Amino acid sequence: MQTIIQLFEDSVKKHAGNPLLREKRTTNYESITYQETQDLVYRFAAGLMSLGVEKADKISLISEGRNDWLISELAILYCGAVNVPLSVKLIDASEIKFRINHSESKYIIVSNGQAKKIRDIRSDCPLVERIIYLDAQDYYNDDEIYKESIYEIGDAFLATRGSDFEKRKEGIKPNDYANICYTSGTTADPKGIILTHRNYTANVEQACTLMTIPQDYCNLLILPWDHSFAHTAGLYSFIYKGASIASVQSGKSALDTIKNIPINIKEVQPNLILSVPALAKNFKKNVEKNIRNKGKVAEMMLNIGLKTAYLYNAEGWNKGKGLRFLLKPLVNLFDTILFSKIREGFGGKLDFFIGGGALLDIDLQKFFYAIGIPMMQGYGLSEASPVISSNALHKHKLGSSGSLVSPMEIKILDSEARELPIGEKGEIVVKGENVMIAYWRNETATAETITNGWLHTGDMGYLDKDDYLHVVGRFKSLLIGNDGEKYSPEGIEEQLTEHLPFIDQVMLYNNQNAYTIGLLVLNKEAVRYFVNHHKHHQVQSIEEKSKHFLFHLQNEIQHINKTGKHKLVFPERWLPSSFLILEESFTEQNRMLNSTMKMVRGKITERYCIEIEYLYKPEGKFVVNEKNIIVIKKMIEN
């Protein structure tokens, strides 16, 4: 199996009658088989050839996850063309335009939900010859066409020029480009990652050395389908094994679509879901909220059940070992009376999650493990197609990013490119058939990232004595003290947001300064509740309440590293000595979060450069400062 074409063709032969795609367009989910999907792919690909698509042509695809997304990509690949998948989360016209023009796309395939974005920039994309709509439009310009017309001309092409279709299909080679995937639209010049057919098929083979997918499995693919993790682990790995893929029902807006997820989970009853840290946190919050709504007894039972399961499960690999086996009857009891009921909210058939995003809080991993839906955390990046490592049901260690896929070579290097021994932190560098060819039209970035086939990830991590990979953060996000010492902030930030109810988001900063500072986004409701119910606040003015709250928050932050249930393991020097409370959250819309809900530190630092400078001034170092008081007063008053 060397190309995506071969992967798909082999699966159709083996699993022709199995359901491949499940979609809900009206009231119920309907499925189409592998054979039916192949028929549609042939017709669409032939239509594209009839339209004039040549081998190596670039075609941009922007659509919500649906049957047409996969059919469109496969059709593009059958033509020998290159798909340029664009995120539906791209809002800024300049970002969409950049990708279309930089990739030299000659065609665009677009859904109705994304059509306005394309029409608004059409005149600024001179290389584009045709726009193909996946949904019927009220009108079509001369250079626009509906997908049903593509199918019609495809039928004619197959009837009269079937041999040309076969010749093109058979001419696809392993090193032919399959995708140009752009890095997050959070920099002025995103990079286009060139991934070949073999990059993908190799990574599917590698991923399946850790991930077991029976052919009767169904995956509800809740991540955007252009997402590299969703692309490989959610689409092609499932096709490889003859399993099925369900899409989330599209709503009138992105928010409506998100609201459909819990409904669709119960309807589809998936066996596996791919997730990222932000989604995992939301799932956990929803579970806890539903239990709280049932009353204090239910909440108490959940807490006791979780503590018991945490103790029994330990770090996964040592589950039930030693005297822990004595807890098994109690764990089984809580599973029967409580955890099994929680699992019903996830459809009742969900065996496990696969977590993409290396820095998933270990508390989150322990929570899902306890309720019987383990979140098997992994690590990867788009330049590696993207899977590098993962925990698996048969082999896992909570808190790690799992074992390497096979075959895969890895080195941990210091700043002088010297290989480090087991347990020492350095840059993660990997080599395998899944590593990208290059960045599209960017030789400088390619040379900086790939050396003799080795991919420099830019991530810091280490291998433990059991060969589990631990990823601790991005080198570009490191805190750097005035003495040159470096530390990754992600783990500290996770703990602050997880354990302090007042903090929704936080970015720590230290660039060779005397102390670390933090930019905080607070939970308005938690702040209001505190100031309105604290016994010392009843007779205070709003200003005094604000000052008291700031003292309290500072104390909570500084003591999070002490003994007790929040005891942590990072040096106190990296806790923020001062902080500024922001009025605006970090979001995708303001470009301070990327499409996987990770903070874009460069953008945040640039946006708040004046505020960061202020925090290093005498008046800013004191947390009860004028700027913070103003923000807290607004929260209390509004």
N, C-alpha and C positions, 0 to 999 in steps of 0.2 A: 504494500500500500504506500505509494509515493506521492500521489496527488489527491486533492479533495474530490476530484471527479471519480477517481478509483475508489476512494472511501465510500462515497455515496452509491456508486454503481454496485459495489460488493454488498452493501447493506440492503439494497433493493432486491438483489437476487436472493439473499438469505431470509429477508423479512417482508416480502412484498405485501402481504396482507395485514401486517401489523399497523396499528395507528401510529402515524408519525407526528402530525400537527393537530392540536386541539385549539379551537378558537370560539369565543362567544361574541357574536355580533348583535344578537337580539336577546332572547330569553334563556337559551340553553347552549351548552358547549356542544359543538359538532366536530367530528374528527375526519381527517383524510389519511389514507394509508400511504405507505412508502411508494407503492406503485402509482397511486393517483398523484402523489407529489412529483414523482419523476415525469409523468406525462405533462404536467403543468410546466415543469422546468424546461422540458424539451421544446414545448410550444413557445414559451417566452423567449428562450435563447434563440430559437430559429427566427422569431420576430425581430429580435435585436440585430441578428445578422442581416435580415432582409432590409432593416432600416439603415444599415451601413456600418454597424459596429465591427471594427477590425481587432485582430489580436493586439494586445498591449494598450488598447484604448483605455482611458480612465473614465469611470462612471461614478459620480457621487450618488449615494443613497441616504436619504434622510426620511425616516418613518418610525412610528411607534412599533414596538414589538408585536408582530402579527404574522400570519402565514405568508403574506406577500413579501415580508422582509427576507425570509430565508429563500423563497422561490426566486426573488429578484437577485440575491447574491449568487445563488447557484447558477442561474441563467447567465449572469455576467461572466462567471468563471468558465462555463461551458463554451463561451465565445472566445476564451483565451484573453479576455479583457481583465481589468483590475478594478476591484471595488474600493471606493473611498467612502467608508462608513462615517456618517456625520451624526453627532449626538443631537437628539431632540432637545437637549437641555441648552443648546447654544441659543442665546437670545440676541446678542450683539450682531448686527448685520455685518460689521467689518470682520468678525471672526469667521462667519460662514463664507463670506466672499473670499477671505484669504485662503481658506482650505480648497475651495473650488478652483480658484485661479492658480494657486501654487502647485496643486496636483495636476494641473493641465487637463481637468475634466472636460470631456466633449459632450457628455450627456448627464442629465440629472434625473433620478427616479425619486418621486416625492409623494407622500401621503397628503390627504386633504388637510390634516391637522397642521402640517408644516408648509403648506402651499404658499401662504402669504409671505413667509420669510423669503422664499425663493423668488416670487414675483417682484418683491421689493428691491432685490439686488440684480435682477435679470440683466438689466442694461449695463451693469458693471462687470459682467462675465463674458468677455468677447469670444472666448474659445468654445463656449457652450453652443452646440448645434441644435439640440433637442431637449425638451423637458417631457418626461413621461409621468403621467399621473396614475396613482394606484386607485384613485376614487374619481367618480364622474364629476365633471365640472360644468358650470352653467354655460361656459363658452371656452373656446380653445383658440389661441393665436396660431399663426401659420407654423410656428416651430414647436407646437405642443401636440401631444397625442395621449389618448387614454389607453390603459393597459389592455382593455378588451380588443382594441384595434391591433395591438401588438400580437395578441393571441391569434387573431384572424390572419394577419399576414404571415405569422409563424406557421399556421396550418398549411398555407399555400406553399411556403418555402420547403417544408418537410415533404410535401407531395411532389414537388417538381425538382428539388435540389437536395434530396435526402443524403446523397453521397457527400455533398459539400459540408453538410452538418456533421456527418460522421468523421470526415477528414479533420475538421476543426477540433472536434471533441478529442479525437485520438492524438492530436498534435500537442496537447498540453503536457509540459514537462515539469518534473519536480521543482526545478529552480525558477520556473516562471512566477512572476509576481502574482499574488492573490489579492493582497490588500495594501493600501497605504493608510495607516491608522495614525491620526494626529494626536499628539499629546494634549493635555487639557488646555482649553481656551482661556488660560489665565496668565499668559505672557504675551508680549507683543509679537513674538515670532515663534509659534508652536512648531514642533518638529514632526515631520511625516515619517512614520516607522514603516519600512518596507518589509512585509512578511510574505514569504513564498508559500507555495502549496506544501512543500516538504516541511517548512517551519511548523505549519499547523498539524499536518498528519503525524510528524514526529512528536509534537507536544501532546497530541491525543493519546498516542501509544504510551508516552511517558506517564501522563496523568492516570491512565488506566492501570498502571502498576500499583497505584495506591487506592484508587477509587473503584469500587465494585458497583456495576450498574446492570442488574438483571434486565432482560428484554421486556418484562412486564412493568418496569418502573415508569413513572410519569414525573416530570419536573415542571413545576410552575415557574416559568422564567420571569421573575419580577424585576430583574436588573435590565437596564437598557441593552438592547441586543447588539449595539455597536461596541459595548463595553468588552474589552479584550477577555476578561475573565468569563463573562457570559458567553462570549463567542466560542471559545474553545471548550470550556467545561460544561456549558449549558446547551450548546447546539451540537457541535461535531462529536463530542464524546458520547452523547446520547445516540446520535445517528450511528456511530461506530458499533454500538452495542444493540441496535435494533429497538431502542426504547422510544418513548414518546415525549413531546414537548408541548406544554400548554402556555398560551400567552395570557396576560392580564387584559381584561376587557377595557378598551379605551373609553375614557369619559370625554365630556365636552371640554374639559380643561385638565391640566396636569394634576391638580388637586383631586378632581373627580376620579381620575385613574388610580391615584394612591388610595383613595377611599374604597375602591373596588377590590384591593388586594385581600383584606380579610374575608370578604364575601367569596371571592374566587378560590381562596384556599379551602374553604369548606365545600365548595362545589366540586373542585377538581380532586380533592383528597390526595395531594401529591405525596410521593415517597421520599422526595429529596427537594430541597430548596437551596439555591445559592444566595448568599447574603454578604453584606459588608457591615462593618462595625456600626454605622449610623442606623441601619435597619434593625440590627440585632438589639440595639438599645431600645428602639421603639417597641419591638416585640416584647421585651422584658417589662417595660413600663406599662404596656397594655395589660399584661398578665397581672402585674401587681395591682393596677387600678381595679381590674375586675374582681380580684379577691377582696380588696378593701371595701368595695361596694357591697359585698356580702356580709360585712360586719366584722367586729373585733375578734370573734371566735375563729372565723375563717382565716383572718390575717395572722392570728397567733399560731394556728395550725400550720400555715404556710411557713412561717419563720422557724418553727420547731422542725418541720419536715425538711426544710432546706439545710438547717444546721446538721441534722442527722445524716442526710445524704452527702453533704460536704465532707464530713468526717469519714464516712464509709468509702467514698469514691477517691479521696485524696487527690493525687495528680493524674488519675486515670490508669497509668501503667501499673500502679500498686493498689488498685481498687480491691478492697476486701482482704488485703494481706494482713498477716499477723492477727492481733486481737480484734481487728476491725470486723472480722467475719461474724462476731457476736451481734453486730448491728444489722445484719442482713434481714432478719424477720421484721424488724421495725421499719427498715427501708421499704420492704415489700408491702407493709401495711399502709404506709403513707402513699406509696405508688397506687395502691388499689383505691383508697378513699379520696385522694387529692390529685396526684400528678397525672393519672390517667384521664381525669376530667379536664385538666388543662390541655392535654394533648388533643382532646376532641376539638378544641378551638382551632387547632392546626389541621383539621381534617381527619384526625384519628389514625392515619396511615404513615405519617411522617417519621422516617427512621432516623434521619440526621440532617443537619445543615452542613454546607461547606462554606466556610468563611474565607472570603478574599479580603486582604488587608492585614498586614502582618501584626499590627499593634492592637489586636483585640484584647481588651482588659481581661485578665485571668478570672476576675469575679464573674464576668459575663459567661465565660466558658464553663465555670463551675455551676452557674445557675442552670444553663440549658442541659448540662450533663445530669444534674440532679433531677430535673423534671422528665428525663427520659428521651430527650431529643438532643443528643450531643452536637455541639458545633465544632466540627473538625476544621481547625484553623489552618490556613495555608499562607504561602507567600509567593509572590511573583511580580513581574512587571511586563508591560506591553512589549518591550524589546526582546522578551524571552517567550513570547507567544501565548500566554504569559506565565504558565505554571512552573515553579521551581521546586517547591516543597509543599508538603501538607501532612497534617495528622490524618490518620485513617482509623476506621473502627477496629481494625486488627492490630494497630500499632500507633499509640498516641501518648503524648505527655502534655498535659494542660500547662499553658504558659509558654509553650514553644510554638514554632511555626512548622513543626513536624520533620519528617524525614525527606531526603531528596528524592525526587522522581528518578527513575532509572531508564536508560543510562544518562548520567549527568556528572560532569566534573565540577569541583568547587575548590576555591582557595580563599583564605582569609588573609588579606594583605595589610601591612602597615603603610605609613605615609611614604616610605621609601621603596614600596612594591616588594617588600620581603614577606615571605609566607610565615604566618604566625602559627604557633602550636595550639592544640585543643584548649578551649576555654578562654583564649585571649581575643579581645575585640579588635576588629579591623574592618576594612571594606570587603563586602561580599562580591566575589568575582566568579563567574560561571562560564562553562563551555558545553555546547551540545548542538545537535541539529536544529533545535528550536530557536537558537539565537538569530536575531534579525540579520538581513543582508547589510543594511545601511540605513541612514536617514536620507530621505528623498531630497535631492538637490541641496545637500548640506554636508560637504566633505569634511569640513572642520569639526563639526559635532560628531561625525562618524569616527574620525581619527581619535577624538578624545574619549570615546566610549568603548570602542572595540580595538583590542590589541592581539594580533595573531589568533583571532577567533574567540578570544576571551572577552566576555561582556562585563564591563565595570559598572556595577549597579548603582553606585553612589549611596548605597545603604550600609549601615554599620551593624555588625552582628558577630556571632561566634558559634562554633560547634561545640556541644558538650561531649562528655565522655561516652555517651550512648548514641552519638551521631545525630542528635536532634539539633536542628538549626534554630537559633534564637536571633530575631531581628530586633534591634533596640532603637533604630531611628535613622533619619536621613542625615548625611554629613552636612548638607547645606542648612539644616535647621539646628545644628548643635549650638548649645550655649557655650560661650568662651569667656572664661574669667580673665581678670587683669593680669593673672600670673601665667596665662596660656593654657590652663587646664580646661578640658572640654567635657561636655556632658549632654546627652540627648534629653530633650524636654518632654517628649511625647508621653512617657510613662507617668511623669509627675502631673502633667495636664489631665491625663485620663483619671488619675486618682482624685484630683481636686474636683472635677466635674461629677465623678461618681459618688463621692462621699460627702460633699458639701452641698446641701440642697439649694443654697442661694446661687450657686454658680452653674450657668448653662454652658458657657464657652469661656475658654481662657487661652491666651497665647503668651508664653514666657519669652523673655528677651534678655540677652546679655551678650554684647559684642565687645569683649575685652574691657568691661566696666567693673567698677568696684563692687557692684551688687546686681542681683537679678531683679527685673521688674515684670509686672504682668498687666496685660490688657484683658479686662474682664467684661463679660456680658452676663448680667444677673437675671435671675428668674423673678419677675416683678411680683408675682403672687406670693412667693416665699418671703420676699422682703416685706411686703405689706402685712402678711400674717404675723411676722416676727415683731414688727414695731407696734402693731395694734394689740398684741396679746401679752407682750412682755410686761411684767409687773412694774418695772421702773419707768415705763413709758406713759403711764396713764395721765400723769400730770405735766408731762414735758411738752415744750413747744415742738413744732415740726423740725426746726433746726437742731434742737437738742436730741430728738429722736434719731435724726440722720447721723449726728456725730456718734451717738451711742452704738448705732448699728455698725458704723465703719470700724469702731474699736473692736466690736464683737467679731466682725468678719476677719479683721487682721489677726485676732487671737486664734480663731478657728484655723486659719491658713497656717499660722506658725506652729500650731500644736498638732497638725495632722500627722506629723512624723514621730510623735511620741508613742509611748506604750498604749496598749488598748486595741480595740477592734480595727482602728485605722492605722496601726503601726506599719510604716513603710521602710524601705531599705535604701533610699537615696540620701546623699549628703544634704544637710540643711542649708548649705550655702546657695543651693540652687532654688530654694523656695523664694518667692518674690518678697523682697524687703519693702517694696512699695508697689502700688497698683493704681490703675486708673479705670474707672467704670465707664463703659461706652454706652451710648444711647442707641446705637445701631448694632444689630446682630450680624454675625458673619454668615452670608448667604451665597448661593450660586448667582443670584441676580446682581449682587454688588461685586461679584467675582472674587470674593474672599474665601469661598469654598469651591473646590473643583467638582466634577461630576460624580465623584465617589464620596463626596461630603467631607473631604479632607481640607484642612486649612491651607491656604496659599500664603505662606509666610512672607514671601517677597512683596506681595500686594498689600498685605496688612501692614507690614513695616513701612512701606512707601506711603500708604494712606494716612498713617498715624505718626509720621516722623516727628512732627512738632510736639505731639503728646509724649512720645518717647523721650525726646529731649527735655521736656518739662519734668519728667519723673526723675531725672538725674540732677535737677536743680534743688537747692535747699528747701524751697517751698513745696516742691513736688514729692520729695522723699517722705514727707509726713502724710500718711494716708488720709487723715482728716483735713483735707485741703479744700480749697474753694470749689474746684472743679467737681470733685466727688460729692460734695455736699449738695451742689445744685442738682446733680442727676438723681440722687436719692430723694431729695425733696419732691422732684417731679414724679417719681414713682409713687410716693406716699400720697401726694395730692391728686394724682390722676388715676 
